[in-house]
């Protein structure tokens, strides 16, 4: 049991703002791994659909949830959301400290403001602070608002303060590690890469459900956040091109996920005249997600080419590969590193080229099967969560020995 040092069990407080737990799959894998290896674990996160309880204990992990006033749009919205989140994070941190205790705070961004909580407890209570770098927020801002202005520079400052506060930083890939060192000023020895490897216990290969194809011959699958920077509009434009220009009406599209742009994307599908061939599930339970992905003939990652997406490893790519699905995506550096020959790569931000790649794959079942096998093998041999467990535990050993 690695969590035990002498006769005392080390206790961890994980703080995550943008998703509820256990819905946030990376955070839940980290939490259950730490618990299984002798650490005490508590979590602070927002409430969400299906996760409304303000407190519950799951598998021995204490989960405290708080409300957020809204899903932010614009500067005022973000100020309100982040301000409310910080209030609850401070308040619930003291509650966890009193009820369960903790020796370290494990902060998961976005946003890069949780260092205020971590820094406070580090300064006044001598707690350790580990930063789990999920998103590069300056690039995320640029992707959303298409500019580098005062707020972009402010986010760079918050990011640097987060790295300066952190005793150890976890990066999800080598691109993020480089940012931590070069832009964040972190000591390279204190940055550990822990990828978001999928759990094959959760991602089970199941028989397809033909009803999800809605009478069509093929199903194209997508899973992820319905956000501005996810590029889902490219997929909708590709579907429109396939139906109206290529005259293919034998394809249905299953899009799994919730987010601030969901209603806008539904209206966009109606405007394009493809609402009848696109199913938006909203935020869905694992069972529906697995049914759609197992039924899909091709899975798509339409993330647009921009500095953020080019440097980020997307969970959906790993999930597609774990289920043996061929992938179509734009030519992005980290996406290509993950998928290799399990994917074909369209020209960046070109919906027509994406459409042509989708149709070509649907018409080539042999290639689809070959690509699916390649992806599954890469997960089994390289990327499954079991390979990341020693890295996570090593980061904590380094944290508590520093």
C-alpha positions, -999 to +999 in steps of 0.1 A: +000+000+000+018+031-013-004+056+006+010+046+040+041+063+053+052+050+086+019+044+106+000+073+090-022+071+059-018+101+036-050+118+026-057+136-007-083+162-015-091+164-052-107+196-065-123+197-100-146+224-112-157+217-148-173+183-144-190+163-117-174+131-103-176+102-110-187+114-145-152+129-150-136+097-160-099+107-156-105+121-122-124+091-111-097+067-123-071+088-104-092+088-073-100+051-073-063+043-080-052+064-051-078+048-028-068+012-039-032+020-031-038+031+005-045+068+002-076+084+018-094+104-009-120+132-008-133+151-038-149+186-043-167+191-076-198+207-091-232+190-092-244+178-126-273+159-143-275+126-125-250+138-098-271+161-077-263+148-042-244+173-022-225+146-004-221+109-010-195+082-004-187+059-033-162+031-029-148+047+002-143+080-015-160+111+000-176+133-027-187+169-019-206+187-047-216+223-050-239+243-073-227+266-100-249+296-111-246+289-148-226+275-177-206+306-185-208+327-217-187+358-219-165+376-194-192+384-168-205+348-170-170+334-163-164+358-135-197+347-118-190+310-124-154+311-112-162+333-082-189+310-070-167+279-076-139+294-056-162+303-027-175+267-026-140+252-030-127+272+000-158+264+021-159+227+013-121+224+018-125+235+054-153+210+058-132+182+044-103+192+066-124+191+097-143+158+088-116+137+071-084+157+070-060+159+040-023+162+034-023+174-002-046+191-026-048+177-061-061+205-084-076+197-118-080+226-142-098+244-159-098+270-146-063+279-134-076+295-102-076+266-079-040+275-070-056+301-047-071+273-026-039+252-029-017+281-021-037+291+010-036+257+025+001+253+015+010+286+032-011+284+064-016+246+069+016+232+052-003+210+028+012+198-004-001+210-038-002+189-069-015+204-102-032+181-127-030+199-160-061+189-180-064+219-204-041+247-216-064+276-207-047+304-227-051+284-259-086+274-248-095+311-246-079+318-279-099+289-295-132+303-281-127+340-288-101+340-316-079+367-300-049+372-278-059+402-257-057+413-220-076+382-209-053+359-228-023+374-210-042+372-177-048+335-182-010+330-189-003+348-156-028+325-137-012+295-154+023+306-143+012+312-108-004+277-107+029+261-117+048+283-093+025+271-065+027+235-074+051+211-057+045+186-085+027+189-118+010+161-138+009+166-176-014+146-198+011+144-227+046+156-237+032+188-253+017+198-219+050+189-201+068+212-225+044+240-216+048+234-179+086+237-182+090+265-208+060+287-201+053+277-165+089+276-153+085+242-137+116+221-128+115+192-154+120+167-126+088+178-110+066+173-141+053+138-146+034+127-177+002+107-167-019+101-198-057+097-197-056+060-205-090+043-209-101+015-186-109-017-205-131-028-176-154+001-184-151+003-221-164-032-230-170-044-266-207-052-269-230-064-297-243-035-319-278-022-314-293-018-349-321+004-337-296+032-331-291+034-369-327+046-373-332+025-404-300+035-421-272+012-432-244+030-412-239+049-380-212+076-375-204+081-338-191+110-317-187+114-280-175+146-262-184+180-249-208+201-270-186+232-269-175+260-291-140+246-296-149+210-303-155+216-340-189+198-341-201+222-367-176+207-391-192+173-386-227+187-392-214+204-424-198+171-435-231+153-429-249+180-450-224+176-478-226+138-477-264+139-480-269+167-504-238+167-526-227+130-525-264+120-524-258+095-496-289+091-474-278+058-458-260+073-428-272+083-393-251+102-368-251+096-331-236+125-310-232+118-273-225+146-248-238+178-232-224+213-231-231+250-235-234+248-273-259+218-274-290+238-283-271+259-308-259+228-325-294+213-326-306+245-343-277+243-367-287+208-377-322+220-384-310+249-405-288+225-425-318+202-430-302+172-414-319+171-380-337+139-390-304+120-394-286+134-363-294+122-328-281+145-300-283+124-268-272+152-244-251+140-214-257+103-214-250+074-190-222+050-198-247+023-211-260+046-239-225+058-247-212+023-251-242+012-272-237+041-296-200+036-299-202-002-303-228+003-330-209+030-349-192+019-381-169+050-380-161+074-351-152+110-357-131+136-338-140+169-355-118+191-332-107+220-352-070+227-359-059+253-334-030+256-309-050+241-281-064+210-299-031+204-317-013+200-283-041+182-264-048+145-260-086+139-264-102+112-243-126+103-271-098+092-293-087+067-267-123+055-262-128+049-299-096+029-301-104+009-270-137-002-287-119-011-319-134+017-340-118+034-371-115+071-367-117+102-389-101+134-376-082+164-387-044+163-388-035+173-352-002+165-336-013+148-304-043+131-321-019+116-346+004+104-319-024+087-301-042+071-330-014+065-356-028+042-383-061+037-364-072+070-380-074+087-413-066+124-413-086+151-431-071+185-441-074+208-411-108+224-407-120+211-441-155+197-436-157+185-473-124+165-469-137+151-436-169+140-454-150+123-482-129+104-457-160+093-438-177+080-469-145+063-481-142+044-449-178+034-448-174+019-482-143-001-472-152-026-445-118-043-447-100-011-440-123-003-411-117-037-395-079-033-400-079+002-384-100-010-355-076-038-347-047-014-348-064+010-324-075-017-300-039-031-300-024+003-292-047+007-262-040-028-249-002-026-254+005+011-248-023+033-235-046+014-211-049+030-177-029+002-160+002+016-176-004+051-161-010+038-126+028+036-117+033+071-130+005+085-109+018+067-078+053+078-086+042+114-087+027+111-052+058+094-039+078+123-052+053+148-038+055+135-003+093+129-003+100+165-014 
